[in-house]
Amino acid sequence: MRHLSALTTVAAIAAIATLPATAGAAGAPTMPLSSVTPGMHCTADTVISGTDIVSYDVDVTSIVAGASEDDARILVLASGPNVDRTGIAQGFSGSPMWCPTGDGGRAIAGAVSAGVGDYGNMVGLVTPIAAVLGTPVDVPASAVRNDALLRAARPLTGPLTISGFAAPVAALLRKAAAKAGRTVVTSPAVSASARALIPPQTLQPGSSVSALYGAGDFPIGGVGTVTYTDGDAVWAFGHPMDGSGRRALGLGDAYVYTVVNNPIGAEPLVSYKLAAPVNTLGTLTYDGPNAIAGRVGAPPTMIPLTVTARDADRNKTLTYHEQLADERSLGNPAGLSILGAMAPSIVAQAAWETLQGNPSRQSGDLCMTITLAVRKAPIRFCNHYVGAYAGTQGVGMSGMPGDVSEALALLDGYQFGYPAITDVKIDVTLTRDRSEGILVSAKPLGRLKQGKDVKVRLGYRLLGSGQKGTRTVKVRVPRDAKRGRTYLSFTGTEANVAFNATGGGSEDITFDLSELLGDDEGGGSPKPQKLDEIIASIKAIHRPRGVSVSFGKPEAQREPSSEAEYESMLAAESAAAAAAQRVLAKEQLLISGKTGIWVQVR
């Protein structure tokens, strides 16, 4: 059995704002479960195209009781022209079931919320309206006990629907999410001009509703149906989204393009609504076992994210804007850092869109700025990146999204508070040239004397073309340098090429979102626990450019024999790096590799 959440949406959402939308009028009449009887002919409302509410027939087959009153469900059989082709599809979740009353009127008896996997998707389960509204359910004595059937309705822990990404980036995001045990469905977005034609909708029983983790150029969330409204209060879905209690997500409307038909009804081959969240209308405040609930009005607190990418070859710039839910003060109730998941993905998208593909010869710079409410000065780091896996398997020189992911994971790992993030900006510059030279030679242009400067000509070869080049640098001979024969070593900046988080070949994902998507298994190095330490760790993501210079006999390369020896080697390398001189720090060409020469110090 499956819950009928939206598995696929095609979406682009207007930026978060307080919009002139309302929930439906005062609550409609409701029918207690004790008044629902087998054979009763009812109707249910939903949207199957555009924003117009339509009805389909639902005939009550049985009342199914579980171990507790809250487990009770109404078993129904759907029919009618609006469902004959697709059955009860995903996205119908929350459809209010209207049943006749004895006085000739009708009342809402519950919300269509689950299917049983039958061929044609015509058999469904309805959550009683009392359970949706959070009141006790009075299960009638005539109910048929079927715990096994009810246990088969597993809680919805996803999927998350994300719109707007290019196909290669979407594929990487799905793989990364799958590795973290989350399901992410991606779909293309609609244009801004198209969504401008869709006015804010009034949320009422039967209308489409969206639960939003983020809004902007890359909306993320799920689409279902409104079950009940009372003033500005809204209940929907008839089942949980994540089932995690208090929430602070966006509550919005949606536009339905069509219902995609798949009569088999077995995961993942199911019918679903192709729908687009459009306008954010309020705040989703609770995610309970039988419904989601919220209020129309002010939107939740969101974190603004801006990613700007510049094409250095064509002098063109694109900018993406996103507003992402900030649920850290609630402890990230769904186990998901939405900022941490989305920011690296949007960086990868920006690289793909800027370069119109993913050439192996590419290089660029990324600067990330994070502003916290508790700090006057923003946190910032900048790095240079070179190269990528060609084609669709290594989008965006994965070092770029990898560094962004690392910075946000450090903030999410802080366990003694939730420092408010007021702004995140990421600036990327890209070029279709792998501007990297490999060190091949070093030649002093004078005598080396203690405490004096000497010029050294470094030779390098460009990757790809093999063209030779030189740079002349000034090296200070230490005052305490030993006289006589010694080794002068030059080490370039490590090329931050596309890396592989899974340790396999280029067919694997190129950035790892498992920790950000709630699959942190612990272990590894302990995380810093003071905010100042976390800020320092984020700043330390910056990798200085240039070539480092050191004196002395080169150490023999060998494998450490123990963890203690390995730690000692790392400490020695770190100390040596800190003491080393750095030249060519402002050089635009990335010079990597290592070379050296034996010299005479006088």
C-alpha positions in Angstrom: 0.0 0.0 0.0 1.3 3.5 -0.7 0.4 7.0 0.3 -0.7 9.2 -2.5 1.8 12.0 -2.3 3.0 13.8 -5.5 6.0 11.9 -6.9 6.6 14.3 -9.8 6.1 18.0 -10.2 7.1 20.4 -13.0 7.6 23.6 -11.1 9.0 27.0 -10.7 7.8 29.0 -7.7 7.5 32.7 -7.3 9.7 34.1 -4.5 8.4 33.9 -0.9 6.2 36.8 -0.2 3.0 37.5 1.7 0.4 37.1 -1.1 -3.3 38.2 -1.2 -4.6 34.7 -0.9 -7.0 33.1 1.6 -8.1 29.8 2.9 -11.7 28.8 2.3 -14.5 30.2 4.4 -15.6 28.8 7.8 -15.3 25.0 8.0 -17.7 22.8 6.1 -19.9 20.3 8.0 -18.2 17.1 8.9 -19.5 13.5 9.3 -18.3 11.3 12.2 -16.9 7.8 11.3 -19.9 6.2 13.1 -22.2 7.7 10.4 -20.3 6.2 7.5 -21.7 2.8 6.4 -20.8 0.3 3.7 -22.7 0.9 0.5 -22.8 4.6 1.0 -22.3 6.5 -2.3 -20.0 9.6 -1.9 -17.9 11.9 -4.0 -14.3 13.2 -3.6 -12.8 16.4 -5.0 -9.4 17.1 -6.5 -7.7 18.9 -9.4 -6.7 17.0 -12.5 -5.9 19.9 -14.8 -5.1 23.5 -14.2 -6.7 24.8 -11.0 -10.3 23.8 -11.4 -11.7 21.4 -8.8 -13.5 18.3 -10.2 -15.3 15.4 -8.5 -15.1 11.6 -8.8 -17.3 8.9 -7.3 -16.3 6.9 -4.2 -18.4 4.1 -2.9 -17.8 2.9 0.7 -16.9 -0.8 0.7 -16.0 -1.3 4.4 -14.7 0.4 7.6 -11.3 -1.0 8.4 -10.3 -0.9 12.1 -6.8 -1.2 13.5 -5.2 -1.6 16.9 -6.3 1.9 17.9 -9.0 4.4 17.0 -6.5 6.6 15.1 -5.8 3.6 12.8 -9.3 3.3 11.4 -9.8 3.9 7.7 -12.6 3.8 5.2 -12.1 1.4 2.2 -13.6 2.9 -1.0 -13.9 2.1 -4.7 -13.5 5.0 -7.1 -15.2 5.5 -10.4 -16.3 8.1 -12.9 -14.9 9.9 -15.9 -12.3 11.9 -13.9 -10.6 8.7 -12.6 -11.5 6.0 -15.2 -8.2 6.6 -17.1 -5.8 6.9 -14.2 -7.4 5.7 -11.1 -6.7 7.4 -7.7 -3.2 8.8 -8.6 -0.5 10.1 -6.4 -1.3 13.7 -5.7 -4.9 12.9 -5.0 -3.9 12.7 -1.3 -6.2 14.7 0.8 -9.2 14.6 -1.6 -12.2 15.5 0.7 -14.8 12.7 0.6 -18.3 14.3 0.7 -21.1 11.9 1.9 -24.9 12.5 2.0 -26.5 13.5 5.3 -30.0 12.6 6.4 -31.3 16.1 5.7 -30.4 16.1 2.0 -27.1 17.9 2.5 -23.6 16.6 2.5 -20.6 16.6 4.8 -16.9 15.8 4.7 -16.3 12.3 6.0 -12.6 12.0 5.4 -9.6 12.4 3.1 -8.6 10.0 0.4 -5.0 9.1 1.5 -3.7 5.7 0.3 -4.0 3.1 -2.3 -3.7 -0.7 -2.1 -1.8 -1.3 -5.3 -4.7 -2.8 -7.3 -4.5 -2.8 -11.1 -6.1 0.4 -12.2 -5.7 2.2 -8.9 -9.4 2.3 -8.1 -9.3 1.0 -4.5 -8.3 3.4 -1.9 -8.3 4.2 1.8 -9.8 7.3 3.4 -8.6 8.8 6.6 -11.6 9.8 8.7 -12.1 13.6 9.1 -11.9 13.5 12.9 -8.3 12.0 12.6 -7.4 14.6 10.0 -8.5 17.4 12.3 -6.8 15.8 15.3 -9.8 14.8 17.3 -10.5 11.3 18.7 -12.0 8.8 16.2 -15.1 6.8 17.3 -14.7 3.5 15.5 -18.0 1.8 15.1 -18.5 -1.8 16.5 -19.3 -3.1 13.0 -15.8 -2.3 11.7 -13.8 -5.2 10.3 -10.5 -5.7 12.1 -7.6 -5.9 9.6 -4.3 -4.9 11.3 -2.2 -6.3 8.5 -3.9 -4.2 5.8 -3.4 -1.0 7.9 0.2 -1.8 8.8 1.0 -2.0 5.1 0.4 1.8 4.8 4.0 2.9 5.5 4.7 6.5 6.6 5.8 8.8 3.9 9.5 9.8 4.3 9.8 11.3 0.9 10.0 11.6 -1.9 11.2 15.1 -2.3 10.3 16.7 -5.7 12.8 19.1 -7.1 12.2 21.1 -10.3 14.4 23.1 -12.6 17.7 21.2 -12.8 19.3 20.1 -16.0 19.1 16.4 -16.6 22.8 15.6 -15.7 22.6 17.6 -12.4 19.2 16.0 -11.6 20.7 12.5 -12.2 23.6 13.3 -9.8 21.2 14.6 -7.2 19.1 11.5 -7.4 22.1 9.3 -6.9 23.4 11.3 -4.0 20.0 11.2 -2.3 19.6 7.5 -3.0 23.0 6.9 -1.3 21.6 8.8 1.7 18.4 6.6 1.7 16.2 9.4 0.5 14.0 9.5 -2.7 14.3 12.6 -4.8 12.2 13.0 -8.0 13.4 15.7 -10.3 11.5 17.4 -13.1 11.9 20.4 -15.5 10.6 23.9 -14.5 8.1 26.1 -16.2 9.1 29.6 -17.3 8.6 32.7 -15.2 6.3 34.1 -17.8 4.0 31.1 -17.6 3.8 31.1 -13.8 3.0 34.9 -13.9 -0.3 33.9 -15.6 -1.4 31.8 -12.6 -2.8 34.0 -9.8 -2.7 32.9 -6.2 -5.4 30.3 -5.5 -7.9 30.2 -2.6 -7.1 27.1 -0.6 -10.4 25.1 -0.1 -11.4 21.5 0.1 -10.4 19.8 -3.2 -7.9 22.4 -4.4 -4.2 21.6 -5.0 -1.8 22.4 -2.2 2.0 22.2 -2.0 4.3 21.7 1.0 7.5 23.6 0.3 11.0 23.1 1.5 12.2 25.8 -0.9 10.9 28.3 -3.4 12.5 30.2 -6.2 14.3 29.0 -9.3 14.5 25.4 -8.0 11.4 24.6 -5.9 11.4 21.6 -3.7 8.5 20.0 -2.0 5.4 17.9 -2.6 1.9 18.4 -4.0 -1.4 17.0 -2.7 -5.0 18.1 -2.1 -6.7 20.2 0.6 -9.0 18.2 2.8 -10.5 20.9 5.1 -10.3 24.6 5.9 -11.5 26.7 8.7 -10.7 30.4 8.4 -7.0 30.6 7.7 -6.4 27.0 9.0 -5.7 24.3 6.3 -5.5 20.5 6.6 -4.3 18.4 3.7 -2.9 15.1 2.4 -4.7 12.8 4.9 -1.3 11.2 5.8 2.1 12.5 6.9 4.7 14.0 4.7 7.6 13.0 6.9 5.5 12.5 10.1 7.9 14.6 12.1 5.6 16.9 14.1 6.3 20.6 14.3 7.4 22.1 11.0 8.3 25.5 9.5 7.8 24.9 5.7 6.0 26.9 3.1 2.4 26.3 2.3 1.4 27.0 -1.3 -0.9 26.3 -4.1 -0.2 24.4 -7.3 -1.1 24.1 -11.0 -1.8 20.6 -12.4 -0.8 19.9 -16.0 -2.2 16.4 -16.2 -2.4 13.0 -14.5 0.2 10.6 -15.8 -1.4 7.2 -16.1 0.1 3.9 -15.1 -2.6 1.3 -14.2 -0.2 -1.2 -12.7 -0.2 0.5 -9.3 3.1 -1.1 -8.1 5.9 1.2 -6.9 7.4 3.0 -8.6 5.1 2.4 -11.6 2.1 4.4 -10.3 -0.2 7.1 -11.7 0.8 10.5 -10.5 -0.1 14.2 -10.9 2.2 16.3 -13.1 1.9 19.4 -11.1 3.7 22.7 -10.4 3.8 24.5 -7.0 3.3 28.2 -7.9 2.6 30.7 -5.1 3.6 30.5 -1.5 0.6 31.4 0.6 1.5 30.7 4.2 3.3 28.4 6.6 3.0 24.6 7.1 3.2 24.3 10.9 2.6 20.6 11.6 3.3 17.2 10.0 1.2 14.7 11.8 0.3 11.0 11.3 -3.0 11.7 9.6 -2.5 15.1 7.9 -0.3 18.1 7.3 -1.6 21.4 8.7 -0.8 25.1 8.5 -2.1 28.6 8.1 -2.5 30.9 5.2 -0.8 34.3 5.8 2.8 35.0 6.7 5.4 32.7 5.1 8.0 30.9 7.3 11.5 32.2 8.0 13.6 31.3 5.0 17.3 31.5 4.2 18.0 33.5 1.0 20.5 31.9 -1.3 22.0 33.6 -4.3 24.3 31.9 -6.8 25.9 34.0 -9.5 28.0 32.5 -12.3 30.0 34.4 -14.8 31.2 33.0 -18.1 34.7 34.5 -18.4 35.0 33.5 -22.1 31.8 35.3 -23.2 31.4 37.8 -20.4 27.9 36.6 -19.6 26.4 36.2 -16.2 23.5 34.2 -14.8 22.0 34.5 -11.3 19.8 32.0 -9.4 17.7 33.0 -6.4 16.3 30.6 -3.9 14.5 30.8 -0.5 15.1 27.7 1.6 13.2 26.7 4.8 15.2 27.1 8.0 14.1 24.3 10.4 17.3 24.1 12.4 15.7 25.6 15.4 13.3 22.7 15.3 16.2 20.3 15.1 15.8 19.6 11.3 12.7 17.4 12.1 12.9 15.5 8.9 16.6 14.8 9.3 17.3 17.0 6.3 19.4 20.1 5.8 17.7 21.6 2.8 20.2 24.4 2.5 23.0 21.9 2.6 21.4 19.7 0.0 20.3 22.5 -2.4 23.3 24.9 -2.4 25.8 22.5 -3.8 23.3 21.2 -6.4 22.6 24.8 -7.6 26.3 25.4 -7.9 26.6 22.3 -10.1 23.6 23.6 -12.2 25.2 27.0 -12.5 28.4 25.5 -13.9 26.5 23.3 -16.3 24.3 26.1 -17.6 27.3 28.6 -17.8 29.5 26.3 -19.8 26.6 24.7 -21.7 27.9 21.3 -20.8 30.7 19.8 -18.9 34.0 20.0 -20.9 37.0 18.2 -19.3 39.0 21.4 -20.0 37.6 23.9 -17.6 38.7 26.0 -14.7 37.3 28.6 -12.4 36.9 30.2 -9.0 34.3 30.0 -6.3 33.8 32.3 -3.4 31.2 31.6 -0.7 29.9 34.1 1.8 27.8 33.1 4.8 26.3 35.8 7.0 25.2 34.9 10.6 23.0 37.1 12.7 25.4 36.7 15.7 28.5 37.8 13.7 29.2 41.2 12.2 31.7 39.9 9.8 30.5 37.3 7.3 32.3 33.9 6.9 34.1 33.7 3.6 36.4 31.4 1.6 37.5 31.4 -2.0 39.2 28.6 -4.0 40.4 27.9 -7.5 39.4 24.7 -9.4 40.7 23.0 -12.4 39.4 20.2 -14.6 36.4 17.9 -14.5 35.3 14.5 -15.7 34.0 15.0 -19.2 30.4 14.6 -20.1 27.5 14.2 -17.7 29.1 12.2 -14.9 31.1 15.0 -13.2 29.1 18.2 -13.5 30.6 21.4 -12.2 34.1 20.5 -11.2 32.7 18.7 -8.2 35.2 20.3 -5.9 33.0 23.4 -6.1 29.8 21.8 -4.8 32.0 19.7 -2.5 33.4 22.7 -0.7 30.0 24.3 -0.4 28.6 21.1 1.0 31.5 20.9 3.5 31.0 24.4 4.8 27.2 23.9 5.4 27.8 20.5 7.0 30.0 22.2 9.5 27.3 24.7 10.5 24.7 21.9 10.6 27.0 20.0 12.9 26.9 22.6 15.6 25.2 21.1 18.6 24.8 24.0 21.0 22.5 26.3 19.3 21.2 27.4 15.9 23.0 30.5 14.7 20.6 32.2 12.4 21.9 32.3 8.8 20.6 35.6 7.3 22.2 35.3 3.9 24.3 33.0 1.7 26.0 34.2 -1.5 28.0 32.1 -3.9 30.0 33.6 -6.8 31.4 31.4 -9.5 33.6 32.3 -12.5 34.2 29.7 -15.2 36.3 29.4 -18.3 36.6 26.6 -20.9 40.3 26.2 -20.5 42.1 24.0 -18.1 44.7 26.6 -17.1 47.1 24.4 -15.3 50.9 24.1 -15.6 53.0 21.3 -14.2 56.3 22.2 -12.6 59.2 20.5 -14.4 62.4 22.5 -13.5 64.0 25.0 -11.2 67.2 27.1 -11.9 68.7 29.6 -9.4 69.8 32.8 -11.2 72.4 33.7 -8.6 74.3 32.5 -5.5 72.4 31.4 -2.4 73.5 33.3 0.7 72.2 33.1 4.2 69.5 35.7 4.9 69.5 37.0 1.3 67.1 36.8 -1.6 67.8 34.9 -4.8 65.9 34.7 -8.0 64.9 31.3 -9.3 63.5 30.5 -12.7 60.7 27.9 -12.6 59.8 25.9 -15.7 56.4 24.4 -16.3 54.4 22.7 -19.1 50.8 23.4 -19.8 48.4 20.5 -19.6 46.9 19.6 -22.9 49.0 21.7 -25.3 52.3 20.8 -23.7 53.5 24.4 -24.2 56.5 25.3 -22.1 56.6 28.4 -19.9 58.6 30.0 -17.1 58.1 32.1 -14.1 60.8 33.9 -12.2 60.3 34.0 -8.4 62.2 35.6 -5.5 63.2 33.2 -2.7 64.6 34.2 0.7 67.4 32.0 2.0 66.8 31.4 5.7 69.3 32.9 8.1 69.7 29.6 9.8 70.1 27.6 6.6 73.0 25.2 6.8 76.0 26.1 4.7 76.9 23.7 2.0 74.9 21.4 -0.3 71.1 21.3 0.3 67.9 20.6 -1.6 65.7 23.5 -2.7 62.1 22.1 -3.2 59.2 23.7 -5.0 55.6 22.4 -4.5 52.7 23.7 -6.5 49.0 24.0 -5.6 47.2 20.7 -5.7 44.8 20.7 -8.6 41.3 20.6 -7.2 39.9 18.5 -10.0 36.6 16.6 -10.0 36.7 14.1 -7.2 34.7 11.0 -6.6 33.0 10.7 -3.2 32.2 7.0 -3.5 35.7 5.9 -4.4 34.7 4.4 -7.7 35.1 5.5 -11.3 33.7 8.5 -13.1 30.4 6.7 -13.4 29.7 7.4 -9.7 28.3 10.5 -8.2 30.6 13.4 -7.8 29.4 14.9 -4.6 28.2 13.3 -1.5 25.0 14.6 0.2 24.5 11.7 2.6 25.3 13.6 5.7 23.2 16.6 4.6 20.2 14.3 3.7 20.2 12.6 7.0 22.5 9.6 6.7 25.3 10.6 9.0 26.5 7.3 10.5 28.9 8.9 12.9 32.6 8.2 13.1 35.4 10.0 11.4 37.1 13.1 12.8 35.2 14.8 15.7 33.4 17.9 14.7 34.2 21.2 16.2 31.8 22.1 19.0 32.5 25.9 19.5 31.0 28.3 17.0 34.4 30.1 16.7 36.0 26.7 15.8 33.3 26.0 13.2 33.8 29.5 11.6 37.6 28.9 11.6 37.0 25.5 10.0 34.9 27.0 7.2 37.4 29.7 6.6 40.1 26.9 6.4 38.4 25.4 3.4 40.3 28.2 1.5 43.3 26.7 -0.1 46.1 29.2 -0.7 47.3 29.6 -4.3 50.9 29.6 -5.4 54.1 27.6 -5.0 55.6 26.8 -1.7 59.4 26.7 -1.2 61.4 24.7 1.4 65.0 23.9 2.1 66.4 20.6 3.2 66.8 17.0 2.1 63.5 15.6 0.7 61.9 13.0 2.9 61.7 9.4 1.5 58.2 8.5 0.6 56.9 5.5 2.4 53.7 4.1 3.8 53.2 4.7 7.6 53.3 1.6 9.7 50.7 2.7 12.3 48.0 5.3 12.8 50.3 7.1 15.3 53.0 7.3 12.7 50.5 8.5 10.1 49.3 11.3 12.4 52.9 12.2 13.1 53.6 12.4 9.4 50.6 14.6 8.9 51.7 16.9 11.7 55.2 17.2 10.2 53.8 18.0 6.8 51.5 20.6 8.3 54.3 22.2 10.2 56.5 22.2 7.1 53.8 23.7 5.0 53.3 26.5 7.6 57.0 27.3 7.6 57.4 27.1 3.9 57.7 30.3 1.8 54.9 30.9 -0.8 55.5 32.5 -4.1 53.3 33.1 -7.2 50.3 33.5 -4.8 48.6 35.9 -7.1 49.4 33.9 -10.3 46.2 33.3 -12.3 47.6 30.1 -13.9 47.4 27.2 -11.5 50.8 25.7 -11.2 50.8 22.2 -9.7 53.3 19.4 -9.3 56.6 19.3 -7.6 60.2 19.9 -8.6 63.6 20.7 -6.9 67.3 21.1 -7.3 70.4 20.6 -5.2 72.1 23.9 -4.5 75.0 25.3 -2.6 74.3 27.7 0.3 77.2 30.1 1.2 
